[in-house]
């Protein structure tokens, strides 16, 4: 009898330990990783984060099946440096690409050949790697080309400038141009997100029996407002008075960067995010259909805050979720982004955390999941303990720098946020200081009341960065 009781007790102990994951590195196979990065999607653009004008049912379902992060931060406030931070595990004081520096006729400033990326880390550990969507970290065939930065496959836009447009003349398939004659002239025969999604789904199916890293770098809802008519019709006439946007509809630069006109910006914007939400739903269903759900991590996030270009109406949709600022700002609205992570039977469903994390934490988290030691420097901190509801180490601080709009820097330590704008224009300008716990919308500058905190944080800020030969401030950050 005693032996029976002991056996039952032992069974429940083992079962309990398995489900609570006291040691998450035990008996976990190499999980597949699907990292979905929306483009310019604001903190308030999902119904699971408070959006009221439309719903995102598939992404909401992802949240119900996983964990919502309420204090997650992008690598930067614009595309290229944010993605560089994600792939290198380094904040913008250290990552090689710190701004949207263009390369003509196509592409952006490349990541150097010696950059060690998340894709290379995973490839070294037996993963098949693919990026589908927007790249922006090196012009075609440069040392920053995705196929030279750890990815086995690439399909989409190399250049983020050309990714302003949803009916492009061509996309890239690895190092070959995939021409789209159906989009010649002003024709709109092929919606690029559909083509990209199809290629991503093919990669997923092809690699279902191998560990894979699918980096799904969606272009929605970046820049130009455009969506197939069925999605537009879902919201046509239902989202208040439309203010038509007059853009660039003809001429030598048509579909070369400038945004096209849009008569119904509200309906189009809602339709675009609904289109993205449907694609996320298809990915979730496919993972279940392939029988790999329990060993697949799905992450959904955005590369920075919402943009205000091409007729986008941040105020109407409350896209920044009542946070101050938008894309290109280092206030919360420009850098705080939604993040949802699902890992069936490993992460508690319908859970939420206010742990402060950032893009540069992804690489060390992945290394922690795989139980490998990173051999490259990182500014990141694994948030794996947070995924398993365990005691989580905290960042000493987070740091950002931005080289457009006159130069901007910011540092977050505990509840305090230090910000400085117009470095290149007005170097003598004072730092701003906000207490995010008391003032999450950053309305009350407390710098004059707390000069000692400003001095302490500004010293940290100055020491947080290394000089870049390419991305330089014209003046000293501190006068």
DRENGU-365365 format. One record per residue: residue in three letters; y, x, z of N, C-alpha, C in turn. Coordinates in steps of 0.2 Angstrom, whole numbers, plus 5000, padded with zeros to 4 digits. Example, Ala and Ser with C-alpha at 12.3 -4.5 7.8 and 13.67 -1.06 7.14 Angstrom:
2
ala497250665039497850625039498450665039 ser498950645035499550685036500050645039 
END
This chain:
479
unk499450045000500050005000500650045000 unk500650095004501250145005501350184998 unk500750194995500850234989501150184983 unk500950124983501150074979501950064979 unk502150064986502850054987503250114985 unk502950174986503350234984503350234977 unk502850214973502850214966503350174963 unk503450114966503950064964504650094965 unk504750124971505350154973505550214968 unk505050254966505150304961505350284954 unk505050224952505150194946505950174945 unk506150144951506850114951507350174951 unk507150224955507550284955507650314948 unk507150324944507150354938507550304933 unk507450244933507750194929508450194930 unk508650194937509350194939509750254936 unk509350314937509650384935509850384928 unk509350354924509350354917509950314914 unk510150264918510650214915511350234918 unk511350274924511950294926512150364924 unk511650404921511750464918512150514923 unk511850534929512150584933512150644930 unk511750664925511750724921511750704914 unk512350694911512350664904512050714899 unk511850774901511650824896510850824896 unk510550784900509850774900509550724895 unk509050744891508750694887509150654882 unk509750684880510150654875510050694868 unk509850664863509750704857510450714854 unk510450754849511150764845511350704842 unk511950674845512150604843512550614836 unk512450564832512850564826513550544829 unk514050564825514750554827515150524821 unk515350464822515850434817516550434820 unk516950474817517650474820518150444815 unk518350384817518850344812519550354814 unk519950374810520650394811521050354807 unk521350294810521850254806522450294805 unk522950274800523450314798524150274800 unk524550304805525150264807525050204810 unk524450194813524350124817524550134824 unk525050084826525350094832524950074838 unk525150084844524850074850524749994851 unk525149954848525149884849524849844843 unk524549884838524349854832523649824832 unk523249824838522649794838522649744843 unk522249684842522249634847522049654854 unk521549704854521249724860521849764864 unk522349784861522949824864523549774864 unk523449714863524049664864524349634858 unk524149654852524349624846524349544846 unk524849504844524849434845524949404838 unk525149434833525249404826524649394822 unk524149444823523549434820522949464824 unk522349454822521849484826521449534823 unk521049584827520649634824519949624827 unk519549574825518949554829518449604829 unk518349644823517849694823517949754828 unk518649774827518849834832518849804839 unk518949744840518949714847518249714849 unk517749704845517049704847516849774848 unk517049824845516949894846517149904854 unk517749874855518049884862517549854867 unk517349794866516849754870516249794871 unk516049834866515349874867515449944869 unk516149964871516250024873516850034878 unk517250084877517750104882518450104879 unk518950074882519550084879519950134883 unk520350174880520750224883521450204882 unk521850194888522550174888523050224888 unk522850284889523250344890523050404885 unk522850384879522650434874523250454870 unk523350524868523850544864523650584858 unk524050564853523950604846524050674847 unk523850714842524050784842524750794840 unk525050754836525750754835526050684833 unk526650684831526950624829526950614821 unk526650654817526550654810525850674808 unk525750664802525050674800524750734800 unk524950784797524650854796524550884803 unk525050894807524950934813524450894818 unk524550824818524050784822523350804820 unk523150804814522550814811522250894813 unk522750934812522651004814522451014821 unk522750974825522650974832521950954834 unk521750894830521150864831520550914829 unk520650944824520050984821520051054824 unk520551074827520551144830520451144838 unk520651084841520651084848521251124851 unk521751124848522351164850522951114849 unk523451114854524051074853524451114849 unk525051074847525551104842525951164844 unk525851194850526051254852525651314849 unk525051294847524551344845524151334839 unk524051264837523751254831524051274825 unk523751294819524051334814524551284810 unk524351224809524851174805525251134810 unk525851144810526251114815526751064812 unk526751054805527251014802526950994795 unk527350944792527150914785527450964780 unk527251024780527551064775527151064768 unk527551044763527251024756527051084752 unk526651074748526451124742526551084736 unk526851114731526951084724526451114719 unk526151074715526251004714525950954718 unk525450974722525050934726524850964733 unk524850934738524550954744525050984749 unk524751004755525151034760524951104762 unk525351134767525251204769524551204772 unk524151254770523451254772523251284779 unk522751264782522451294788522251364785 unk522351414789522051484787521351484787 unk521051534783520351534782519951554789 unk520251584793519951604800519951544805 unk520251494803520251434808519551414809 unk519451394816518751374817518851294819 unk518551254815518651184815518051144819 unk518151084821517651044824517051034819 unk517251024812516751024807516251084807 unk516551144808516151204808515751204814 unk516051184820515651184826515051144825 unk515051084822514551044821514051064816 unk514351094810513851114805513451174808 unk513751214812513351274815512751244819 unk512851184821512351154826511951104822 unk511851104816511351064812511651004809 unk512250994810512550924807512750934800 unk512650874796512950864790513650834791 unk514150864787514850844789515150814782 unk515550764783515850734778516550704780 unk517050714776517750684777517850644771 unk518150584773518250524768518950494770 unk519350504765520050474766520550524764 unk521050534769521550584768521450644772 unk521650704768521550764771522150794774 unk522650824769523250844771523350914775 unk522750954774522751014778522651074773 unk522851064767522751124762522651094755 unk523051124751523051094744522351114740 unk522151084735521551094732521351164731 unk520751184733520451254732520851304736 unk521251284740521651334745521151354750 unk521351394755520951414761520851354765 unk521351304765521251244769520951194766 unk520651204760520251144757519651124762 unk519551064762519051034767518351064766 unk518151084760517551114759517451184762 unk518051214763518151284766518251284773 unk518251224776518451214783517851174787 unk517251184784516651154788516351094785 unk516651064780516450994778515951004772 unk515450974772514950974766515150934760 unk515550874762515750824757516450804758 unk516850794753517450764754517550714748 unk517850654750518150604745518750574747 unk519250574743519850544745520450584742 unk521050574746521650604744521650674747 unk521850724743521950794746522650794749 unk523150764746523850764747524050704751 unk524350714756524650654760525250614757 unk525550654753526150624749525850574744 unk525350594740525050554735524650494739 unk524550504745524150454749524650394751 unk525250404749525750344750525550284746 unk525150294741525050244736524250224736 unk524150164736523450134737523150124730 unk523450134724523150124718523350194714 unk523050244716523250314713522950324707 unk523150374703522950394697522250424697 unk522050454703521450494704521350504711 unk520750514713520550544720520150604719 unk520050644724519550704724518850684726 unk518450714723517750714725517450784725 unk517450804732517350874733517950914729 unk517750964724518350994721518450974714 unk518250914713518250884706518750824706 unk519150814701519550754701519150694698 unk519250644702518850574700519450534697 unk519550534691520050494687519950414688 unk520550384689520450314690520950284684 unk520650274678521050254672521250174673 unk520850144677521050074679521750064683 unk521950124685522650124689523150154684 unk523050164678523550194674524150154673 unk524750184671525350144671525450104677 unk525550044677525650004683525049954685 unk524549974682523949934683523649954690 unk523349894693523049904700522349874700 unk521949914696521249894696520749924701 unk520949974705520550004710520950024716 unk520749984721521049994728520750054731 unk521150104732520750174735520350164741 unk520650124746520250124752519550094751 unk519450054746518750024744518350074741 unk518550124737518250174734518050224740 unk518450244744518350284749517850264754 unk517850194756517450164760516650174757 unk516650154751515950154747515650224748 unk516050274747515850344747515550364754 unk515950344759515850354766515150314768 unk515050254766514450224767513850254764 unk513950284758513450314755513250384759 unk513750414761513550474766513150454772 unk513350394775513050374781512350354780 unk512150324774511550304773511050364771 unk511350414767511050474765510850514771 unk511250514776511150564782510850524788 unk510550464787510350424793509750464797 unk509450504793508850544797509050614799 unk509750634798509950694801510550684806 unk510650734810511350724814511850734809 unk512350684809512950694805513650684808 unk514150704805514850694807515150664802 unk515350604802515750564797516450554800 unk516950594797517650594798517950544793 unk518050484796518350424792519050424792 unk519450464788520150474789520550414785 unk520450354787520750294783521550304782 unk521750284776522450284775522850224777 unk522550174779522850114781523050124788 unk523750094790524250064786524750114784 unk524650174782525150224780525550204775 unk526250214776526750214770526750144766 unk526650154760526750094755526350034758 unk526649974757526249914759525949884753 unk525249884753524849854747524149844750 unk523949784747523249754749523049714744 unk522349704742522149664737522349594739 unk522449554734522649484735522349434740 unk521649434740521349394745521549404752 unk521649474754521949484760522649464761 unk523049474756523749454756523749374757 unk523349344754523349264754523149244761 unk522849274765522649254772523249244776 unk523749284775524349284779524949254776 unk524949244769525549224765525849164768 unk526449164770526849114772526749094780 unk526349134783526149124790526449164795 unk526849214793527149264798527849274797 unk528249214798528949214799529249224792 unk529949234792530349244786530249314784 unk530049324778529949384775530549414772 unk530649474773531249514771530949564765 unk531049544759530749594754531049664754 unk530549704752530749774752530849804745 unk531449824743531549854737531449924736 unk530949944732530750014732530850044725 unk530350094724530350134717529850104713 unk529950064708529450034704529350064697 unk529750114695529750134688530050204688 unk529850244683530150314682529650364683 unk529950434683529450484683529150504689 unk529350474695529050484701528650424704 unk528550374699528150324701527450344703 unk527250324709526650344712526550414713 unk527150444714527150514716527450534722 unk527550474726527850484733528250424735 unk528750414731529250354733528850284734 unk529050244738528650184740528850124735 unk528350094733528450034728528749974732 unk529049924729529349864732528749824734 unk528949784739528449734742528849674744 unk528649614741529049554742528849524749 unk528249534751528049504758527749554762 unk528149594766527949644770527549624776 unk527749574779527349544785526649534783 unk526549484778525849464776525449524774 unk525749574770525449624767525149674773 unk525649684778525449734784524849704787 unk524849634789524349604793523649604788 unk523749594782523149604777522849664777 unk523249724777523049784777522649804783 unk522849784789522449804795521849764796 unk521849694793521349654793520749684788 unk521049714782520549744778520249804781 unk520649844785520349904789519849874794 unk520049824797519549794802518849774799 unk518949744793518249724790517849784788 unk518149844786517749904785517449924791 unk517849924797517549954803516949904805 unk516949844804516449794805515849814801 unk515949834794515349854790515049914792 unk515449964795515150024798514750004804 unk514949964808514549944814513949914812 unk513949864808513349834806512849884802 unk513149924798512649974795512350024800 unk512650044805512350084810511750044813 unk511849984815511349944818510749934813 unk510949914807510449904801509949964800 unk510250024801509950094800509550114806 unk509650074811509250094817509450154821 unk510050174820510350234823510950214828 unk510950154830511550134835511550174841 unk510950184844510850214851511050284851 unk511050314845511150384845511750404840 unk512250354840512850364836513450344840 unk513850394841514550384844515050364839 unk515350304840515950284836516550284840 unk517050324837517750334839518250294835 unk518650264837519250234833519850254836 unk520350284832521050294835521550304829 unk522150324830522650334825522950404826 unk523250424820523550494820524250494823 unk524550444824525250444827525450374828 unk526050364830526350294831526550264824 unk526750204825526950164818527550194815 unk527450184808528050204804528550144803 unk529150164800529650114799529850114792 unk529350134787529550144780529250084776 unk529550084770529250034765529249964767 unk529649944771529749874773529349854779 unk529049904783528649894789529149874794 unk528849824798529349784803528949794810 unk529149854813528849874819529049824825 unk529649804825529849754830529549684829 unk529449664823529149594823528449594825 unk528049654824527349654826527249684833 unk527849714836527749754842527249804841 unk527349844836526849894834526749944839 unk527349964843527250014847527149994854 unk526949924855526749904861527249904867 unk527849894866528349904871528549974873 unk528250024869528450094871529050114867 unk529350164869529950184866529750234860 unk530050214854529950264849529450244844 unk529450274838528950264833528750334830 unk528450334824528250394821528850444820 unk528750504821529250564821529650564828 unk529450524833529750524839529250564844 unk529450594849529050624854529050574861 unk529450524860529350474865528650434865 unk528450404870527750374870527550334864 unk528050294861527850254855527650304849 unk527850364849527750404843527050444844 unk526850454850526250494851525650454855 unk525850404859525250374862524950324857 unk524250334857523850294852523250254855 unk523050204852522450174855521850224853 unk521350224858520650254857520150214860 unk519650204856519050164858518450204857 unk517950204861517350244860516750204862 unk516250204858515650164859515050214858 unk514650214863513950244862513450204866 unk513150164862512650114865512150144870 unk512150114876511650134882511850194885 unk512450224883512650284886513350274890 unk513850234886514450224889514450144891 unk514750134897514750064900515150024895 unk514849964893515149914889515749884892 unk516249864888516849824890517149864896 unk517249924896517549964901518249994899 unk518650024903519350044902519450104906 unk519850144904520050204908520850224906 unk521150244911521850264911521850344911 unk521350374910521250454910521750474904 unk522150524906522650554901522250604897 unk522150594890521850634886522250644879 unk522050684875522350704869521850724863 unk522150734857521650754852521350814853 unk521650864856521450934857520850934862 unk520750874865520150864870519450844866 unk519550824860518950804856518450864855 unk518650924853518250974852517850994858 unk518151004864517751024870517350964872 unk517550904871517050854873516450854869 unk516550864862515950864858515450924860 unk515750984861515351044864515051024870 unk515350984874515050964881514450924880 unk514550874875513950824873513350864871 unk513450914867512950954864512751014868 unk513051024874512851074879512951144876 unk513451154872513551224870514251244872 unk514251314872514951344875515351364869 unk515951334869516451354864516651424864 unk516551454858516751534857517451544855 unk517851484855518551494852518951464857 unk519651484858520051464863520251384861 unk520351354866520551284866521051264871 unk521451214869521951184874521651124877 unk521051104875520751044877520351044883 unk520150984885519750974892519250914890 unk518650934891518150874889518250814894 unk518250754890518250694894517550664894 unk517050704893516350674894516250644901 unk516550674906516450634913516750564913 unk517350554910517650494909517150444906 unk516850464900516450424897515850394901 unk515650434906515050424910515250404917 unk515950384918516250364924516050414930 unk516150474928516050524933516750564935 unk516750604940517350634942517650674936 unk518250664934518550694928519050744930 unk519050814928519550854929520150834925 unk520750854927521350834924521750884921 unk522150874915522550924912523150944917 unk523351004917523851024920524551004917 unk524551004910525050974907524850954899 unk525150914896525150914888525750934885 unk525750964879526250984876526250964868 unk526850954866526950934859527650974856 unk527650994850528251014846528250984839 unk528850974837528950944830529450974827 unk529350994820529851034817530250994812 unk530250934812530750894807531250864812 unk531650824809532250784813532550834817 unk532750894815533150934820532750974825 unk532050964825531651004830531650964837 unk531050954839530850914845530350944849 unk530350944856529850964860529750914866 unk529150914868528950874874528450894878 unk528450884885527950904889527750854895 unk527150834896526950784900526550814906 unk526750814912526450834918526450784923 unk525850764925525750704930526150644928 unk526650624932527050564930527650584926 unk527850644925528450664922528350684915 unk528850664911528950684904529550714903 unk529550774900530150814898530250814891 unk530750804888530950794881531550834879 unk531550864873532150884870532150874863 unk532750854860532850834853533350884851 unk533450884844533950924840534050994842 unk533451024843533451094845533851144839 unk533651124833533951164828534751144826 unk534951084828535651064827536051074833 unk535851064839536251064845535851094851 unk535751164850535351194855535551194863 unk536151174864536451164870536251104873 unk536051054869535850984872535350994878 unk535450944883535050944889534450914888 unk533950934892533250904892533350834895 unk532950794893532850724896532250724900 unk532250684905531650684910531550604912 unk530850584911530650524913530050514917 unk530050464922529450454926529050404923 unk528550414920528150364916527850314920 unk527650334927527350284931527850224933 unk528450244934529050194936529350174930 unk529350204924529750194918529350204912 unk528850164911528350184905528750174898 unk529250144898529650134892530150184891 unk530250234895530750294895531450264894 unk531650224898532350204897532850234902 unk532550264907533050294912532950374913 unk533450404910533450484910533550504917 unk533150544920533250564927533350634928 unk533550664922533650744922534150764927 unk534750724927535250744931535150734939 unk534650694940534450674947533950724950 unk533550754945533050804947533050864943 unk533550904945533650974941533051024942 unk532751014948532251064950531551044946 unk531450984945530850964941531050984934 unk531650974931531750994924531651074924 unk531851114929531851184928531051204928 unk530651174932529951184933529651164926 unk529751104924529351084918529651124912 unk530251144911530551174906530251244905 unk530051274911529751344911529051334908 unk528651284911528051274908528051264900 unk528551224898528651204891528751274887 unk529151314889529251374886528651424885 unk528251414890527651464890527051424887 unk527151364885526551324882526451344875 unk526951374872526851384864526851464862 unk526551474857526651544853527051534847 unk527451584845527851574839527351574833 unk527551534828527251534822527651564816 unk527351604812527651634806527951584801 unk527651524801527751474796528151414799 unk528051394805528351334808528751364814 unk529451374812529851404817530451354819 unk530651354825531351324827531851374825 unk532451344823532951394820533351414826 unk533351384832533751404838533251404844 unk533451434849533051434855532951364858 unk532351354861532251284864532751274870 unk532851334874533251324880533851374878 unk534451344879535051384878535151444883 
END
